[in-house]
Amino acid sequence: MAKKKKTLTTAHGAPVPDDLHSMTAGPRGPGLLQDVHLVEKLAHFDRERIPERVVHAKGAGAYGYFEVTHDVTRYTRAKFLSEKGKRTEVFARFSTVGGEKGSADSERDPRGFAVKFYTEEGNYDFVGNNTPVFFIRDPLKFPDFIHTQKRHPATNLKNPDMFWDFLSLTPESVHQVTILFSDRGTPRGYRHINGYSGHTFKWYSEKGEFVWVKIHFKTDQGIENFTREEATRLAGTDPDQATRDLYEAIARGDYPSWSVSIQVMHPDEAKTYRFNPFDITKVWPHSDYPLIPVGKMVLDRNPENYFADVEQAAFSPGTLVPGFAPSPDKMLQGRIFSYPDTHRHRLGANYQLLPVNVPKANPAQTYQRDGNMRIDENGGGGPNYYPNSYEGPTPDPTVAEPLFEVTGDAGRHEYEHPNDDFVQAGELYRRVMTDTDRDHLIGNIVAHLGNAKPELQLRQTAIFYRADSDYGSRVAEGLGLDLKGVKQRAAKL
């Protein structure tokens, strides 16, 4: 007699109808707070590690400034971008993503790229990576994805079967996987990486007009990467190389800098664009939306105490100022909840009061009181409720973001165009990479994927083949797989 299949449930025992698609208003979102399964899954995930960050555990950081170099007031009312030459203090933190605090800086991994702007309207956090796309586009998958990048629950070892099992069952990841297994997956230190918002954001002007925006930080030091062999060797000889490089460069006055630009898409264009403009597994080609310069970031001051600043720094893509707002991007909607939730768990309910996180240029005025680690005057004898008759702070309706239409049936929607998942990875392989880039990519994949079970090798190689036949064929050859079987698998995707 066949065993009865187990039913996935919530922590309260209620059956779960779908574990791949978060609840949204229509296929393009935004997400709905009523999705109790998503909230429970993310909230539990945020509390799995104490006190180390669940992701981005190991990092380095520095203070500096951002200077406006071009007029972008037609796109945003943000005051810190209001005039050329204006400077804003910043704190930047760079990190590996999947590794623990003691992991090597040179491991193959995306790199976190977060910047806190201490603006006169409160703090603004830029929270991105050194890649313009991500592995998944739905936050419901995020805890599962990170689990596969961590350690096996029985052996406590990194497990290539976990890694490739999930990715080979998630074809939307192939674009990011292609970037990760190029040499860009092992950058030569934090000074030599770009930073990308990945997500689309809404920027709005004083006139109440808005556009969709992607943000790019381009390193002025130039992109430099290690080969697989160099990165492996460095992990054993100098595992803190990137941390050391950033600190020592600033200490000797060799201040790293990044040129900041945006891509702009008008709302009407978003409705008919050939890719979903809110899908973080996709880029907007520069031929369609060229970069528009905004300013420059310079890092010129090392922290005086690593723990106080780098370790306690807390960033969230939902920490925005007037002129910026979220888009319906599903992953962004999930991160807006998850990031501050994990900060409250890791650092405490009043993490915003820590010196590195406090809004320096515009003191916070809230009705929030008490909680652990309350290190200020706690509101004194002022009211802790609103509305009140005692001259407490009041809302400012003039900073409200302009409305945009949201329509659709509330439910768990399949992705509209799954075949799109292979297009940009194939273009990256064929048209952007050099022959050397492709050689290194194939070698890096074969070296890692070759440690997984044959069935997983076949399944993942079919995804590469679906992106580009040469790509898949070369991986198959390197792994000794039957190309006919790869083609048959690819045809079913």
C-alpha positions as CSV (number, residue, x, y, z in Angstrom):
1,M,0.0,0.0,0.0
2,A,1.4,3.4,-1.1
3,K,2.3,5.8,1.7
4,K,-0.1,8.8,2.0
5,K,1.7,12.0,0.9
6,K,2.3,14.4,3.7
7,T,0.5,17.8,3.4
8,L,2.5,21.0,3.9
9,T,0.9,23.1,6.7
10,T,1.5,26.3,8.5
11,A,3.0,26.2,12.0
12,H,-0.6,26.2,13.2
13,G,-1.4,23.0,11.3
14,A,-3.5,24.6,8.5
15,P,-2.8,23.1,5.1
16,V,-0.9,25.3,2.6
17,P,-2.4,25.5,-0.9
18,D,0.8,26.9,-2.7
19,D,4.4,27.2,-1.6
20,L,5.8,28.8,-4.8
21,H,3.7,31.8,-5.4
22,S,3.0,34.6,-2.8
23,M,-0.4,36.2,-2.8
24,T,-0.6,39.3,-5.0
25,A,-3.1,41.6,-6.6
26,G,-2.9,40.3,-10.1
27,P,0.1,38.6,-11.7
28,R,2.3,41.6,-11.3
29,G,1.5,42.4,-7.7
30,P,1.9,44.1,-5.3
31,G,2.0,41.6,-2.5
32,L,-0.8,41.3,0.0
33,L,-0.3,41.4,3.8
34,Q,-3.1,38.9,4.2
35,D,-0.7,36.2,2.9
36,V,-0.3,34.6,6.4
37,H,1.8,31.8,5.0
38,L,4.4,34.2,3.5
39,V,4.5,36.3,6.7
40,E,4.9,33.2,8.9
41,K,7.6,31.8,6.6
42,L,9.7,35.0,6.4
43,A,9.2,35.8,10.1
44,H,10.4,32.3,11.2
45,F,13.3,32.5,8.7
46,D,14.4,35.8,10.1
47,R,14.8,34.3,13.5
48,E,16.8,31.1,12.6
49,R,20.2,32.4,13.6
50,I,21.2,34.2,16.8
51,P,22.9,36.7,16.7
52,E,24.7,36.4,13.3
53,R,23.0,37.7,10.3
54,V,21.1,35.0,8.4
55,V,22.6,36.3,5.2
56,H,25.3,38.9,4.6
57,A,27.0,37.7,7.8
58,K,30.6,38.7,6.9
59,G,31.2,42.2,5.7
60,A,33.3,45.4,5.7
61,G,32.2,49.0,5.8
62,A,33.3,52.6,5.7
63,Y,31.9,56.2,5.9
64,G,32.0,58.7,3.2
65,Y,29.8,61.1,1.2
66,F,27.6,61.2,-1.9
67,E,27.8,64.2,-4.1
68,V,25.1,65.2,-6.7
69,T,26.7,65.7,-10.1
70,H,23.6,66.0,-12.4
71,D,20.2,67.5,-12.1
72,V,17.5,64.8,-11.6
73,T,14.8,66.9,-10.0
74,R,12.5,66.1,-12.9
75,Y,12.4,62.6,-11.6
76,T,12.4,63.0,-7.8
77,R,11.6,65.5,-5.0
78,A,14.2,63.9,-2.7
79,K,15.9,66.9,-1.1
80,F,19.4,65.3,-1.0
81,L,19.3,65.2,-4.8
82,S,17.9,68.7,-5.2
83,E,21.0,70.5,-6.5
84,K,24.3,69.8,-8.1
85,G,27.2,69.9,-5.7
86,K,25.1,68.9,-2.7
87,R,26.8,66.4,-0.4
88,T,25.3,63.8,2.0
89,E,27.1,61.7,4.5
90,V,26.9,57.9,3.9
91,F,27.9,54.6,5.5
92,A,28.4,51.7,3.1
93,R,28.6,48.0,4.0
94,F,29.8,45.3,1.6
95,S,29.4,41.6,2.3
96,T,29.4,38.1,1.0
97,V,25.8,36.6,1.1
98,G,25.7,33.0,1.9
99,G,28.8,32.5,4.0
100,E,29.2,32.7,7.8
101,K,31.2,35.4,9.6
102,G,34.3,33.2,9.4
103,S,34.0,32.4,5.7
104,A,36.6,33.5,3.2
105,D,36.1,36.8,1.3
106,S,37.0,35.1,-2.0
107,E,34.3,32.5,-1.9
108,R,32.0,32.3,-5.0
109,D,29.0,34.2,-3.9
110,P,27.1,37.4,-4.8
111,R,28.3,40.5,-2.8
112,G,26.0,42.7,-0.8
113,F,26.2,46.4,-1.6
114,A,24.3,48.6,1.0
115,V,24.6,52.3,1.5
116,K,22.9,54.4,4.2
117,F,22.3,58.1,3.2
118,Y,21.9,60.4,6.2
119,T,19.6,62.9,4.5
120,E,17.8,65.9,5.8
121,E,14.5,64.1,5.4
122,G,15.6,61.0,7.3
123,N,17.7,58.0,6.3
124,Y,17.6,56.5,2.9
125,D,18.9,52.9,2.4
126,F,20.2,51.6,-0.9
127,V,20.2,47.8,-0.5
128,G,21.6,45.9,-3.5
129,N,24.1,43.4,-4.7
130,N,27.0,43.4,-7.1
131,T,24.7,41.7,-9.7
132,P,21.8,43.3,-11.4
133,V,19.5,40.3,-11.0
134,F,18.7,37.7,-8.4
135,F,18.0,33.9,-8.3
136,I,14.3,34.1,-7.6
137,R,11.4,36.6,-8.1
138,D,9.0,35.5,-5.3
139,P,9.8,36.0,-1.6
140,L,8.0,32.8,-0.7
141,K,11.0,30.9,-2.1
142,F,13.6,33.0,-0.3
143,P,14.0,31.0,2.9
144,D,14.2,27.7,0.9
145,F,16.8,29.2,-1.5
146,I,19.1,30.4,1.4
147,H,18.8,27.0,3.1
148,T,20.3,25.4,0.1
149,Q,23.2,27.8,0.2
150,K,23.9,27.0,3.8
151,R,24.8,23.7,5.5
152,H,23.1,20.3,5.4
153,P,20.9,19.7,8.4
154,A,22.5,16.3,9.2
155,T,26.2,16.7,8.2
156,N,26.6,20.4,8.8
157,L,28.6,20.5,5.5
158,K,28.1,22.5,2.3
159,N,26.1,20.2,0.0
160,P,26.2,20.5,-3.8
161,D,23.1,18.4,-4.1
162,M,21.1,20.8,-2.1
163,F,22.5,23.7,-4.1
164,W,21.8,22.3,-7.5
165,D,18.6,20.5,-6.6
166,F,16.9,23.8,-5.9
167,L,18.4,25.7,-8.8
168,S,17.6,23.0,-11.3
169,L,14.0,23.0,-10.2
170,T,14.0,26.9,-10.4
171,P,14.7,27.8,-14.1
172,E,14.3,31.5,-13.3
173,S,17.6,31.4,-11.5
174,V,19.7,30.7,-14.7
175,H,20.5,34.4,-15.4
176,Q,22.0,34.9,-11.9
177,V,23.6,31.5,-11.9
178,T,25.4,32.4,-15.2
179,I,26.7,35.6,-13.6
180,L,27.7,33.9,-10.3
181,F,29.7,31.2,-12.1
182,S,31.5,33.7,-14.3
183,D,34.6,35.3,-12.7
184,R,32.2,38.0,-11.4
185,G,31.3,35.5,-8.7
186,T,34.8,35.9,-7.2
187,P,35.6,39.7,-7.3
188,R,39.0,41.1,-6.4
189,G,37.8,42.9,-3.3
190,Y,34.9,45.3,-2.5
191,R,36.5,48.3,-4.2
192,H,36.2,46.5,-7.6
193,I,32.5,45.7,-7.7
194,N,29.5,47.5,-9.0
195,G,26.3,47.9,-7.0
196,Y,22.8,47.4,-8.4
197,S,19.4,48.0,-6.9
198,G,18.1,45.0,-8.8
199,H,14.6,46.0,-7.8
200,T,12.6,48.6,-9.6
201,F,11.7,51.6,-7.5
202,K,9.2,54.4,-8.0
203,W,10.6,58.0,-8.1
204,Y,8.2,60.9,-7.9
205,S,8.7,64.6,-8.4
206,E,7.3,67.8,-6.8
207,K,4.7,67.8,-9.5
208,G,3.3,64.4,-8.4
209,E,4.6,62.7,-11.6
210,F,6.4,59.4,-11.2
211,V,8.6,57.0,-13.1
212,W,10.1,53.6,-12.5
213,V,13.8,53.5,-11.8
214,K,16.7,51.1,-11.5
215,I,19.8,52.3,-9.7
216,H,23.5,51.5,-10.6
217,F,26.7,52.2,-8.7
218,K,29.6,51.7,-11.1
219,T,33.1,51.3,-9.5
220,D,35.6,54.0,-10.6
221,Q,38.4,51.5,-9.8
222,G,37.3,49.2,-12.5
223,I,35.9,45.7,-12.3
224,E,38.5,43.1,-11.3
225,N,38.0,39.5,-10.5
226,F,39.8,36.4,-9.4
227,T,39.9,33.2,-11.4
228,R,38.6,30.1,-9.6
229,E,42.1,28.9,-8.9
230,E,43.2,32.3,-7.5
231,A,40.1,32.5,-5.3
232,T,40.6,29.0,-3.9
233,R,44.2,29.7,-3.2
234,L,43.4,33.0,-1.5
235,A,40.8,31.4,0.7
236,G,43.6,29.4,2.4
237,T,46.3,32.1,2.5
238,D,44.3,35.3,3.2
239,P,40.6,34.7,3.8
240,D,40.1,38.3,4.9
241,Q,41.6,39.8,1.7
242,A,38.6,42.0,0.7
243,T,38.1,43.3,4.2
244,R,41.8,44.2,4.5
245,D,42.0,45.7,1.0
246,L,39.1,48.2,1.7
247,Y,40.4,49.2,5.1
248,E,44.0,49.7,4.1
249,A,43.1,51.6,0.9
250,I,41.1,54.1,2.9
251,A,43.8,54.3,5.6
252,R,46.5,55.3,3.0
253,G,44.2,57.9,1.4
254,D,43.3,55.9,-1.7
255,Y,39.6,56.6,-1.4
256,P,37.4,54.3,-3.5
257,S,34.5,55.9,-5.4
258,W,31.5,54.9,-7.5
259,S,29.6,56.8,-10.2
260,V,25.9,56.5,-9.6
261,S,23.3,56.4,-12.5
262,I,19.7,55.4,-13.0
263,Q,17.6,53.9,-15.7
264,V,14.2,55.4,-16.1
265,M,11.0,53.8,-17.5
266,H,7.8,55.8,-17.8
267,P,4.6,54.1,-16.4
268,D,2.9,53.7,-19.8
269,E,6.0,51.9,-21.2
270,A,5.9,49.5,-18.2
271,K,2.5,48.2,-19.2
272,T,3.7,46.9,-22.6
273,Y,7.4,46.3,-22.1
274,R,8.7,43.0,-23.5
275,F,9.8,41.9,-20.0
276,N,8.0,42.3,-16.7
277,P,9.7,45.5,-15.5
278,F,9.2,44.4,-11.9
279,D,10.9,40.9,-12.2
280,I,14.2,41.0,-10.4
281,T,15.5,38.1,-12.5
282,K,15.5,40.4,-15.5
283,V,17.6,43.5,-16.5
284,W,16.4,46.5,-18.6
285,P,18.9,46.4,-21.5
286,H,20.8,49.7,-21.7
287,S,19.9,49.9,-25.4
288,D,16.3,50.4,-24.3
289,Y,16.9,52.4,-21.2
290,P,20.4,54.1,-21.1
291,L,22.1,55.1,-17.9
292,I,21.4,58.7,-16.7
293,P,24.1,60.0,-14.4
294,V,23.2,61.2,-10.9
295,G,26.2,61.6,-8.7
296,K,29.3,60.1,-7.1
297,M,30.0,58.2,-3.8
298,V,33.4,58.4,-2.1
299,L,34.4,56.4,1.0
300,D,37.0,58.3,3.0
301,R,36.7,57.2,6.6
302,N,37.2,53.9,8.3
303,P,35.0,52.9,11.3
304,E,36.6,53.5,14.7
305,N,35.0,50.3,16.0
306,Y,34.0,47.4,13.7
307,F,31.2,46.1,15.9
308,A,29.6,49.5,16.7
309,D,29.3,50.4,13.0
310,V,29.7,47.5,10.6
311,E,28.2,44.8,12.7
312,Q,25.3,46.9,14.0
313,A,24.5,48.6,10.8
314,A,21.0,47.8,9.7
315,F,19.6,48.4,6.2
316,S,16.2,47.9,4.6
317,P,15.0,48.6,1.0
318,G,11.9,50.0,2.7
319,T,13.9,52.8,4.4
320,L,13.0,55.5,1.9
321,V,12.6,59.3,1.9
322,P,10.0,61.5,0.1
323,G,10.6,61.2,-3.6
324,F,11.2,57.4,-3.5
325,A,8.7,54.6,-3.1
326,P,8.5,50.8,-3.7
327,S,7.3,49.2,-6.9
328,P,5.1,46.1,-7.2
329,D,8.2,43.9,-7.4
330,K,7.2,40.8,-5.4
331,M,10.7,40.2,-4.0
332,L,10.9,43.9,-3.0
333,Q,7.6,43.7,-1.2
334,G,8.8,40.7,0.8
335,R,12.1,42.3,1.7
336,I,10.3,45.5,2.9
337,F,8.8,43.3,5.6
338,S,11.6,40.9,6.2
339,Y,14.6,43.2,6.6
340,P,13.4,45.4,9.5
341,D,11.8,42.3,11.1
342,T,15.1,40.5,11.2
343,H,16.8,43.7,12.6
344,R,14.3,43.8,15.4
345,H,15.2,40.2,16.2
346,R,18.9,40.6,15.8
347,L,19.5,44.0,17.3
348,G,16.3,44.8,19.2
349,A,13.1,46.8,18.8
350,N,15.1,50.1,19.0
351,Y,17.8,49.2,16.5
352,Q,17.3,52.6,14.8
353,L,18.7,54.3,17.9
354,L,22.1,52.8,17.5
355,P,24.6,55.5,16.3
356,V,25.3,54.0,12.9
357,N,21.5,53.7,12.2
358,V,20.2,56.9,13.8
359,P,18.9,59.6,11.3
360,K,21.7,62.1,11.9
361,A,20.5,65.0,9.8
362,N,16.8,64.8,10.8
363,P,16.0,63.5,14.3
364,A,13.2,60.9,14.4
365,Q,9.9,62.1,15.9
366,T,7.6,59.1,16.6
367,Y,5.1,57.8,19.1
368,Q,7.0,54.6,19.6
369,R,8.1,54.1,23.2
370,D,9.8,51.6,25.5
371,G,11.2,48.2,24.3
372,N,14.6,46.7,24.9
373,M,17.8,48.8,24.3
374,R,16.0,52.2,24.6
375,I,19.0,54.4,24.8
376,D,17.5,57.9,24.3
377,E,15.1,60.0,26.5
378,N,12.2,57.7,25.3
379,G,10.0,60.6,24.4
380,G,10.2,62.2,27.9
381,G,6.8,63.2,29.2
382,G,5.3,63.8,25.7
383,P,2.3,62.0,24.4
384,N,2.7,58.5,23.1
385,Y,-0.4,58.5,21.0
386,Y,-1.9,60.4,18.0
387,P,-4.0,62.4,17.5
388,N,-3.4,64.5,20.6
389,S,-3.8,68.0,22.0
390,Y,-0.2,68.5,23.2
391,E,1.7,69.6,20.1
392,G,3.0,66.2,19.2
393,P,4.4,65.5,15.7
394,T,1.8,65.4,13.0
395,P,1.7,63.8,9.5
396,D,2.7,65.8,6.5
397,P,0.3,65.0,3.6
398,T,2.4,66.9,1.1
399,V,5.0,64.2,1.0
400,A,2.6,61.4,0.0
401,E,3.6,59.5,-3.1
402,P,1.3,59.8,-6.2
403,L,-1.2,57.0,-6.7
404,F,-0.8,54.2,-9.3
405,E,-3.4,51.8,-10.4
406,V,-3.4,48.2,-8.9
407,T,-5.9,45.7,-10.4
408,G,-6.3,42.0,-10.5
409,D,-7.8,39.0,-8.7
410,A,-6.2,38.3,-5.3
411,G,-4.6,34.9,-5.4
412,R,-1.4,32.9,-6.0
413,H,-0.5,33.6,-9.6
414,E,1.8,31.7,-11.9
415,Y,4.5,33.8,-13.7
416,E,3.0,35.2,-16.9
417,H,5.9,34.3,-19.3
418,P,8.1,31.5,-18.0
419,N,9.9,31.1,-21.3
420,D,11.4,34.6,-20.7
421,D,13.6,33.0,-18.0
422,F,16.1,31.8,-20.6
423,V,16.4,34.8,-22.9
424,Q,18.7,37.1,-21.0
425,A,21.0,34.4,-19.7
426,G,21.5,33.3,-23.3
427,E,22.1,36.9,-24.4
428,L,24.7,37.3,-21.7
429,Y,26.5,34.2,-22.7
430,R,26.4,34.9,-26.5
431,R,26.8,38.7,-26.8
432,V,28.3,40.0,-23.6
433,M,30.9,37.4,-22.5
434,T,34.3,37.1,-24.3
435,D,35.8,33.7,-25.3
436,T,37.8,33.8,-22.1
437,D,34.7,34.6,-20.0
438,R,32.9,31.6,-21.5
439,D,35.9,29.3,-20.9
440,H,36.0,30.3,-17.3
441,L,32.3,30.0,-16.9
442,I,32.2,26.5,-18.2
443,G,35.2,25.5,-16.1
444,N,33.7,27.0,-12.9
445,I,30.3,25.3,-13.4
446,V,31.8,21.9,-14.2
447,A,34.0,22.0,-11.2
448,H,31.1,22.7,-8.9
449,L,28.2,20.9,-10.6
450,G,30.4,17.9,-11.1
451,N,30.1,17.2,-7.3
452,A,26.3,16.8,-7.5
453,K,24.3,13.7,-8.4
454,P,24.1,12.8,-12.1
455,E,20.4,13.4,-12.2
456,L,20.9,17.0,-10.9
457,Q,23.7,17.5,-13.4
458,L,21.4,16.5,-16.2
459,R,18.5,18.7,-15.0
460,Q,20.7,21.8,-14.6
461,T,22.6,21.3,-17.8
462,A,19.3,21.2,-19.7
463,I,18.5,24.6,-18.3
464,F,21.9,25.9,-19.6
465,Y,21.1,24.3,-23.0
466,R,17.7,26.0,-23.1
467,A,19.4,29.4,-22.6
468,D,22.0,28.7,-25.3
469,S,22.8,25.4,-27.1
470,D,26.6,26.0,-27.0
471,Y,26.4,26.8,-23.3
472,G,24.6,23.6,-22.5
473,S,26.6,21.5,-24.9
474,R,29.9,22.6,-23.4
475,V,28.8,22.0,-19.8
476,A,27.5,18.5,-20.9
477,E,30.8,17.7,-22.5
478,G,32.7,18.8,-19.4
479,L,30.5,16.6,-17.2
480,G,30.5,13.7,-19.5
481,L,26.8,13.8,-20.0
482,D,24.8,12.4,-22.9
483,L,24.0,15.4,-25.1
484,K,20.9,13.7,-26.5
485,G,19.5,13.3,-23.0
486,V,20.3,17.0,-22.3
487,K,18.4,18.1,-25.4
488,Q,15.4,16.0,-24.5
489,R,15.2,17.5,-21.1
490,A,15.7,21.0,-22.5
491,A,12.8,20.5,-24.9
492,K,10.4,19.9,-22.0
493,L,11.3,23.2,-20.2
